[in-house]
């Protein structure tokens, strides 16, 4: 719930550190809702000392909801008979088991004060739908015992545990639960957890096994990892680690459980949440293989195009006819421009291409070709940014054609400047290719020059990209400006 920090700050007088604590609680309290089969509501004191308001709510994934409506944003006034008021004022957990009715549903309610530095900063209310409580069994009994321990940890400021790992892949209660005693022996494993370990190669039951030796037997690589892996699984602190062998990959989230006897904190063992990541890891490996294959294809295409360009260069040197020589030179430039894009694509996995590097290499190539007939300075002013890979080839070829066109026609293959100015509007990439050579003849029109192969190529490429292409004189009458407008979102 990303907005809770701002909402609580606006409506309460809580300190920033307390607000952060509540934010972490909301990020991590799904496990309490799932093990208790309960809806949870976070009540925080308003700036008005006579009011509480609901800052967050979560429903269980393991059972039916007890609250049909979302109460976030609703407020309640202080009431001596209210469990929220009682828990806040007494700093003690309060419970009612009279099965009060909520929308016709018998509901048990707990109120757990959230205490930090001896001050109650909020109250978490547990609502359990008694009509949806499953028949008692090992799973239900262990879940409820864990829920009571987590509630006690919340009351004593030991929950949440502030994980520093990615919650997107973090295991949940519904993925699989293993309960390990302080001795290291497994005392309970949910059906999903047992199924996950069966994929690792377990043939018996988890109950009664010593967890760490059992994992080491199933996963030979674990023995090579050493002490750090063992410490992660011992439950001395919150940790998350992968358990894997050649058959399967499991993500284990190790949560130390604490309880209190005569106000003395003692270990209540460990809860280990297990998520089977085997299929996800297989897909990751397939994607890596696919990306590597695509990169290899781009690399080979680049090599082949460079070979073609080299052959064209050799052939042009043998040509005596100036027109044939020029045609081969232009073909070589087009092939080389496409090769540049494939070389860039062969060096990364991204779907976006940093086009500045492509443009600079094209301008360097164009400048080298022009150097044989005059002194032309080709440079870029501004940034293209990233463009989609499917756009990069067409854009590189169009840029090459327009730069060569400027050198051959406007500068007449002599000295001058060609400047490429890319910039972005709200929805388009705009590229101005400007030179300081001769202007276009009076009455020039692109429609009248369809016989020009270079301009026809540019027009076709830009149309395929859904963009526009114009060619006109510069405002000062010196040289020309070719403008490409390419939409950034072609969906």
C-alpha positions as CSV (number, residue, x, y, z in Angstrom):
1,X,0.0,0.0,0.0
2,X,2.4,2.7,-1.3
3,X,0.4,5.7,-0.2
4,X,0.1,4.8,3.5
5,X,3.2,6.8,4.5
6,X,1.8,10.0,3.1
7,X,-1.8,9.3,4.4
8,X,-0.6,8.6,8.0
9,X,1.7,11.6,8.0
10,X,-1.2,13.8,6.9
11,X,-3.7,12.6,9.5
12,X,-1.7,11.7,12.6
13,X,1.0,13.2,14.8
14,X,3.2,10.1,14.7
15,X,6.9,10.4,14.3
16,X,8.5,9.6,11.0
17,X,10.2,6.5,12.4
18,X,6.8,5.2,13.7
19,X,5.2,5.8,10.3
20,X,8.0,3.8,8.6
21,X,7.4,1.0,11.1
22,X,3.7,0.9,10.3
23,X,4.5,1.0,6.5
24,X,6.8,-2.1,7.0
25,X,4.1,-3.8,9.0
26,X,1.5,-3.3,6.2
27,X,4.1,-4.6,3.7
28,X,4.6,-7.8,5.7
29,X,1.3,-8.6,7.5
30,X,-0.2,-10.9,4.9
31,X,1.4,-13.8,6.7
32,X,-0.4,-12.9,9.9
33,X,-3.7,-12.7,8.0
34,X,-3.1,-16.0,6.3
35,X,-2.0,-18.0,9.4
36,X,-4.9,-16.5,11.5
37,X,-7.5,-16.9,8.7
38,X,-8.5,-13.3,9.5
39,X,-9.0,-9.9,8.0
40,X,-6.7,-7.3,9.5
41,X,-7.4,-3.6,10.0
42,X,-4.7,-1.1,11.0
43,X,-6.2,1.6,13.2
44,X,-4.1,4.7,13.9
45,X,-4.9,7.6,16.2
46,X,-6.0,10.7,14.4
47,X,-4.8,14.2,15.2
48,X,-8.1,14.6,16.9
49,X,-7.5,12.8,20.2
50,X,-11.0,11.3,20.2
51,X,-10.8,9.5,16.8
52,X,-9.2,6.5,15.3
53,X,-9.2,5.9,11.6
54,X,-8.5,2.9,9.4
55,X,-5.2,3.3,7.5
56,X,-5.0,-0.2,5.9
57,X,-6.8,-3.4,5.5
58,X,-5.9,-6.9,4.3
59,X,-7.9,-10.1,3.7
60,X,-6.7,-13.7,4.1
61,X,-5.7,-15.8,1.2
62,X,-6.4,-18.9,3.3
63,X,-10.1,-18.4,4.1
64,X,-13.2,-16.3,3.5
65,X,-13.3,-12.7,4.5
66,X,-15.0,-11.6,7.7
67,X,-15.6,-8.0,6.3
68,X,-17.5,-7.6,3.2
69,X,-16.7,-3.9,2.9
70,X,-13.4,-2.1,2.7
71,X,-13.1,0.2,5.7
72,X,-9.9,2.1,4.8
73,X,-10.5,5.8,5.4
74,X,-13.3,5.2,7.9
75,X,-13.1,6.6,11.4
76,X,-14.4,5.5,14.8
77,X,-14.7,7.6,18.0
78,X,-13.3,6.5,21.4
79,X,-15.7,4.0,23.0
80,X,-15.1,2.3,26.3
81,X,-16.6,-0.8,25.0
82,X,-14.6,-0.8,21.8
83,X,-11.7,-3.4,21.6
84,X,-9.6,-0.8,19.7
85,X,-10.0,1.7,22.5
86,X,-9.4,-0.9,25.2
87,X,-6.2,-2.2,23.5
88,X,-4.9,1.3,22.8
89,X,-5.5,2.5,26.4
90,X,-4.3,-0.7,28.2
91,X,-1.4,-1.6,25.9
92,X,-2.6,-5.2,26.2
93,X,-4.1,-7.6,23.6
94,X,-7.8,-7.9,23.9
95,X,-10.1,-10.6,22.5
96,X,-13.8,-11.2,22.2
97,X,-15.2,-14.6,21.5
98,X,-18.9,-14.0,21.7
99,X,-19.2,-14.4,17.9
100,X,-20.6,-11.0,17.3
101,X,-22.4,-10.6,14.0
102,X,-21.0,-8.7,11.1
103,X,-23.3,-8.6,8.1
104,X,-25.0,-11.7,9.6
105,X,-21.6,-13.5,10.0
106,X,-20.4,-14.6,13.4
107,X,-17.0,-13.0,13.8
108,X,-14.3,-13.3,16.5
109,X,-12.2,-10.2,17.1
110,X,-8.8,-9.5,18.5
111,X,-7.2,-6.1,19.1
112,X,-3.4,-6.0,19.2
113,X,-1.6,-2.8,20.3
114,X,1.4,-1.9,18.2
115,X,4.0,-0.7,20.8
116,X,7.3,1.1,20.1
117,X,9.5,2.5,22.8
118,X,6.8,1.8,25.4
119,X,4.2,3.9,23.4
120,X,1.1,2.5,21.6
121,X,1.3,3.9,18.1
122,X,-1.6,1.9,16.5
123,X,-3.9,-1.1,16.9
124,X,-4.2,-4.1,14.6
125,X,-7.7,-5.6,14.7
126,X,-8.1,-9.3,13.7
127,X,-11.5,-10.3,12.4
128,X,-12.1,-14.1,12.0
129,X,-15.1,-15.4,10.1
130,X,-16.2,-18.3,12.3
131,X,-18.5,-19.8,9.6
132,X,-15.4,-20.2,7.3
133,X,-13.0,-21.7,9.9
134,X,-11.9,-25.0,8.6
135,X,-12.3,-28.2,10.6
136,X,-9.5,-28.6,13.1
137,X,-6.5,-30.5,11.9
138,X,-2.7,-30.3,11.9
139,X,-2.5,-27.5,9.4
140,X,-5.1,-25.4,11.0
141,X,-3.7,-25.9,14.5
142,X,-0.2,-25.0,13.5
143,X,-1.3,-22.0,11.5
144,X,-3.2,-20.6,14.5
145,X,-0.3,-21.3,16.8
146,X,2.0,-19.4,14.5
147,X,-0.6,-16.6,14.2
148,X,-0.7,-16.3,18.0
149,X,3.1,-16.1,18.1
150,X,3.2,-13.4,15.4
151,X,0.6,-11.4,17.2
152,X,2.6,-11.6,20.4
153,X,5.7,-10.5,18.4
154,X,3.7,-7.6,17.0
155,X,2.6,-6.6,20.5
156,X,6.3,-6.6,21.7
157,X,7.7,-4.8,18.8
158,X,9.4,-7.8,17.2
159,X,7.2,-7.8,14.1
160,X,7.6,-6.7,11.3
161,X,11.1,-8.0,10.7
162,X,12.2,-5.4,8.0
163,X,13.3,-7.7,5.2
164,X,15.9,-6.3,2.8
165,X,15.1,-8.6,-0.1
166,X,12.8,-8.6,-3.1
167,X,9.2,-9.1,-1.9
168,X,8.1,-10.0,-5.4
169,X,9.6,-13.5,-5.2
170,X,9.2,-13.9,-1.4
171,X,7.3,-17.0,-0.4
172,X,3.9,-16.7,1.1
173,X,1.9,-18.9,3.5
174,X,-0.1,-20.3,0.7
175,X,3.1,-21.4,-1.1
176,X,4.2,-23.7,1.7
177,X,4.9,-23.6,5.5
178,X,7.5,-25.5,7.5
179,X,7.7,-25.2,11.3
180,X,11.1,-26.1,12.8
181,X,11.6,-26.4,16.6
182,X,14.5,-24.8,18.4
183,X,16.3,-28.2,18.2
184,X,16.3,-28.0,14.4
185,X,13.6,-30.7,14.0
186,X,10.7,-30.2,11.6
187,X,7.5,-30.4,13.6
188,X,5.1,-29.5,10.8
189,X,5.0,-29.1,7.0
190,X,2.1,-28.0,5.0
191,X,1.1,-30.1,2.0
192,X,2.5,-27.5,-0.5
193,X,5.8,-27.5,1.3
194,X,6.0,-31.3,1.3
195,X,5.2,-31.3,-2.5
196,X,8.0,-28.8,-3.1
197,X,10.6,-30.9,-1.3
198,X,9.4,-34.0,-3.1
199,X,10.5,-32.2,-6.3
200,X,14.0,-31.9,-4.7
201,X,14.0,-35.7,-4.3
202,X,12.6,-36.2,-0.8
203,X,11.1,-39.7,-0.5
204,X,9.7,-39.7,3.0
205,X,8.0,-37.1,5.2
206,X,9.4,-33.8,6.5
207,X,8.0,-34.3,10.0
208,X,10.6,-35.5,12.3
209,X,13.5,-34.7,10.0
210,X,16.3,-32.4,11.1
211,X,15.9,-29.6,8.6
212,X,19.5,-28.5,7.8
213,X,21.0,-32.1,7.5
214,X,18.1,-33.1,5.3
215,X,18.6,-30.1,3.0
216,X,22.4,-30.9,2.8
217,X,21.5,-34.5,1.8
218,X,19.1,-33.3,-1.0
219,X,21.4,-30.6,-2.3
220,X,25.0,-31.5,-2.7
221,X,26.0,-27.9,-3.6
222,X,24.7,-26.7,-0.2
223,X,27.7,-28.5,1.4
224,X,30.0,-26.4,-0.7
225,X,28.4,-23.1,0.3
226,X,29.5,-23.5,3.9
227,X,28.7,-21.8,7.1
228,X,26.7,-18.7,5.8
229,X,24.0,-20.9,4.2
230,X,23.7,-22.9,7.5
231,X,23.3,-19.8,9.5
232,X,20.6,-18.5,7.2
233,X,18.6,-21.7,7.7
234,X,19.1,-21.9,11.5
235,X,16.6,-19.1,12.0
236,X,18.8,-16.8,14.1
237,X,17.7,-13.9,12.0
238,X,15.3,-13.2,9.1
239,X,16.8,-14.5,5.9
240,X,15.9,-15.6,2.4
241,X,17.9,-18.2,0.4
242,X,17.5,-20.6,-2.4
243,X,17.6,-24.4,-1.9
244,X,18.3,-26.0,-5.3
245,X,19.7,-29.1,-7.0
246,X,19.5,-30.4,-10.5
247,X,15.8,-31.2,-10.1
248,X,14.2,-28.1,-8.5
249,X,14.8,-24.7,-7.1
250,X,13.0,-23.6,-3.9
251,X,13.0,-20.1,-2.3
252,X,13.1,-20.4,1.6
253,X,12.2,-17.4,3.7
254,X,13.3,-18.1,7.3
255,X,11.4,-16.3,10.0
256,X,12.6,-16.6,13.7
257,X,9.6,-16.9,16.1
258,X,9.8,-15.5,19.6
259,X,7.5,-15.8,22.6
260,X,7.5,-14.5,26.1
261,X,7.5,-16.5,29.4
262,X,7.2,-14.3,32.5
263,X,8.3,-11.3,30.4
264,X,11.4,-13.2,29.3
265,X,11.9,-13.5,25.5
266,X,12.5,-17.1,24.4
267,X,12.8,-18.8,21.0
268,X,9.7,-20.5,19.7
269,X,11.5,-22.1,16.8
270,X,11.3,-21.0,13.2
271,X,8.7,-20.7,10.5
272,X,10.1,-21.3,7.0
273,X,8.0,-20.2,4.0
274,X,8.7,-22.3,0.9
275,X,8.1,-21.3,-2.7
276,X,8.7,-23.5,-5.7
277,X,10.7,-21.4,-8.2
278,X,11.6,-24.3,-10.5
279,X,9.4,-23.3,-13.4
280,X,10.4,-19.6,-13.0
281,X,14.1,-20.5,-13.0
282,X,13.6,-22.7,-16.1
283,X,11.9,-19.8,-17.9
284,X,14.8,-17.5,-16.9
285,X,17.3,-19.9,-18.3
286,X,15.3,-20.3,-21.5
287,X,15.2,-16.5,-21.8
288,X,19.0,-16.2,-21.3
289,X,19.5,-18.9,-24.0
290,X,17.1,-17.1,-26.3
291,X,18.8,-13.7,-25.8
292,X,22.2,-15.3,-26.4
293,X,20.9,-16.9,-29.6
294,X,19.5,-13.5,-30.8
295,X,22.8,-11.8,-30.0
296,X,24.7,-14.4,-31.9
297,X,22.4,-14.0,-34.9
298,X,22.9,-10.2,-34.8
299,X,26.7,-10.8,-34.6
300,X,26.7,-13.1,-37.6
301,X,24.5,-10.8,-39.7
302,X,26.8,-7.9,-38.8
303,X,29.8,-10.0,-40.0
304,X,28.1,-11.0,-43.2
305,X,27.1,-7.4,-43.9
306,X,30.6,-6.2,-43.3
307,X,31.9,-8.8,-45.7
308,X,29.4,-7.6,-48.3
309,X,30.5,-4.0,-47.7
310,X,34.1,-5.0,-48.1
311,X,33.4,-6.8,-51.4
312,X,31.5,-3.7,-52.7
313,X,34.5,-1.5,-51.7
314,X,36.9,-3.8,-53.6
315,X,34.6,-3.9,-56.6
316,X,34.3,-0.1,-56.7
317,X,38.0,0.3,-56.8
318,X,38.1,-1.8,-60.0
319,X,35.3,0.3,-61.6
320,X,36.3,2.8,-64.3
321,X,32.8,4.2,-64.9
322,X,32.2,7.0,-62.4
323,X,28.5,6.3,-62.2
324,X,29.0,2.7,-61.4
325,X,31.7,3.6,-58.9
326,X,29.3,6.0,-57.2
327,X,26.5,3.5,-57.2
328,X,28.7,0.9,-55.5
329,X,29.9,3.5,-52.9
330,X,26.3,4.3,-52.0
331,X,25.4,0.6,-51.7
332,X,28.4,0.1,-49.5
333,X,27.2,3.0,-47.2
334,X,23.8,1.5,-46.9
335,X,25.0,-1.9,-46.0
336,X,27.5,-0.5,-43.5
337,X,24.8,1.5,-41.8
338,X,22.7,-1.6,-41.3
339,X,25.7,-3.5,-40.0
340,X,26.3,-0.8,-37.3
341,X,22.8,-1.4,-35.9
342,X,23.3,-5.2,-35.8
343,X,26.7,-4.8,-34.1
344,X,25.0,-2.6,-31.4
345,X,22.2,-5.2,-31.0
346,X,24.7,-8.0,-30.6
347,X,26.3,-6.3,-27.6
348,X,23.3,-6.1,-25.3
349,X,20.0,-7.8,-24.4
350,X,17.9,-4.7,-24.4
351,X,14.8,-4.1,-26.6
352,X,15.9,-0.4,-26.7
353,X,19.0,0.8,-28.5
354,X,21.0,3.8,-27.3
355,X,21.0,5.4,-30.7
356,X,23.6,8.1,-30.1
357,X,26.4,5.6,-30.5
358,X,24.8,4.4,-33.8
359,X,24.5,7.9,-35.1
360,X,28.0,8.8,-34.2
361,X,29.4,5.8,-36.0
362,X,27.3,6.6,-39.0
363,X,28.5,10.2,-39.1
364,X,32.1,9.0,-38.7
365,X,31.6,6.6,-41.6
366,X,30.0,9.3,-43.8
367,X,32.8,11.7,-43.0
368,X,35.4,9.2,-44.0
369,X,33.7,8.6,-47.3
370,X,33.3,12.3,-47.9
371,X,37.0,13.0,-47.1
372,X,38.0,11.5,-50.4
373,X,36.4,14.4,-52.3
374,X,36.5,17.3,-49.9
375,X,36.6,18.4,-46.2
376,X,33.1,17.7,-44.7
377,X,32.5,17.9,-41.0
378,X,29.6,15.6,-39.9
379,X,28.6,15.9,-36.3
380,X,25.6,15.4,-33.9
381,X,24.1,18.1,-31.7
382,X,21.6,16.7,-29.1
383,X,20.6,13.2,-28.1
384,X,18.4,10.6,-29.8
385,X,18.0,8.7,-26.5
386,X,16.8,5.1,-26.7
387,X,14.8,3.9,-29.6
388,X,13.1,0.5,-30.1
389,X,15.3,-2.1,-31.7
390,X,12.8,-2.5,-34.6
391,X,13.1,1.2,-35.3
392,X,16.8,1.5,-35.1
393,X,17.6,-0.2,-38.5
394,X,15.2,2.0,-40.5
395,X,16.3,5.1,-38.6
396,X,20.0,4.4,-39.2
397,X,19.5,3.8,-42.9
398,X,17.4,7.0,-43.3
399,X,20.0,9.0,-41.4
400,X,22.8,7.6,-43.7
401,X,20.9,8.4,-46.8
402,X,20.1,12.0,-45.8
403,X,23.7,12.7,-44.7
404,X,25.1,11.3,-48.0
405,X,22.4,13.2,-49.9
406,X,23.5,16.5,-48.2
407,X,27.2,15.9,-49.0
408,X,26.6,14.9,-52.7
409,X,23.9,17.4,-53.7
410,X,23.9,20.4,-51.3
411,X,27.6,20.5,-50.6
412,X,28.3,19.1,-54.1
413,X,30.9,16.7,-52.6
414,X,33.1,19.6,-51.5
415,X,33.7,21.3,-48.1
416,X,31.0,22.1,-45.6
417,X,29.1,21.0,-42.5
418,X,26.5,18.4,-41.9
419,X,24.8,18.6,-38.5
420,X,22.3,16.0,-37.1
421,X,20.1,17.5,-34.4
422,X,17.8,15.0,-32.7
423,X,15.3,16.1,-30.1
424,X,12.1,14.8,-28.6
425,X,8.6,16.2,-28.3
426,X,5.8,14.8,-26.1
427,X,5.1,11.9,-28.5
428,X,7.7,12.0,-31.3
429,X,11.4,11.8,-32.0
430,X,12.4,14.6,-34.4
431,X,15.7,14.6,-36.3
432,X,16.9,17.6,-38.3
433,X,19.7,17.0,-40.7
434,X,21.1,20.4,-41.6
435,X,23.9,21.5,-44.0
436,X,25.4,24.8,-45.1
437,X,25.6,24.1,-48.8
438,X,23.5,25.1,-51.7
439,X,19.7,25.5,-51.3
440,X,17.1,23.5,-53.1
441,X,16.2,24.7,-56.6
442,X,13.1,26.9,-56.8
443,X,9.9,24.9,-56.9
444,X,11.5,21.7,-55.5
445,X,9.0,19.0,-54.4
446,X,9.6,15.5,-53.0
447,X,6.8,14.3,-55.2
448,X,8.7,15.4,-58.3
449,X,11.9,13.5,-57.3
450,X,10.5,10.0,-56.8
451,X,13.1,8.8,-59.3
452,X,15.8,9.6,-56.7
453,X,16.7,6.2,-55.1
454,X,18.0,7.7,-51.9
455,X,14.9,10.0,-51.3
456,X,12.6,7.1,-52.2
457,X,14.3,4.9,-49.6
458,X,14.0,7.5,-46.9
459,X,10.3,8.2,-47.7
460,X,9.5,4.4,-47.6
461,X,11.4,3.8,-44.4
462,X,9.8,6.8,-42.6
463,X,6.3,5.8,-43.8
464,X,6.9,2.3,-42.4
465,X,7.7,3.8,-39.0
466,X,4.4,5.8,-39.1
467,X,6.4,9.1,-39.4
468,X,6.8,12.0,-41.8
469,X,9.7,13.3,-43.9
470,X,10.2,16.8,-45.3
471,X,13.1,18.5,-47.1
472,X,13.3,22.3,-47.4
473,X,15.7,25.2,-47.4
474,X,17.0,26.6,-44.2
475,X,15.3,29.9,-43.1
476,X,18.5,31.9,-43.9
477,X,18.6,30.6,-47.4
478,X,21.9,28.8,-46.9
479,X,21.8,25.0,-47.2
480,X,18.9,22.6,-46.6
481,X,17.2,20.9,-43.7
482,X,15.8,17.4,-43.8
483,X,13.3,16.7,-41.0
484,X,12.2,13.3,-39.8
485,X,9.3,13.0,-37.3
486,X,8.9,9.5,-35.9
487,X,6.2,8.6,-33.3
488,X,7.6,7.1,-30.1
489,X,4.5,5.1,-29.3
490,X,3.4,3.1,-32.4
491,X,0.8,1.0,-30.5
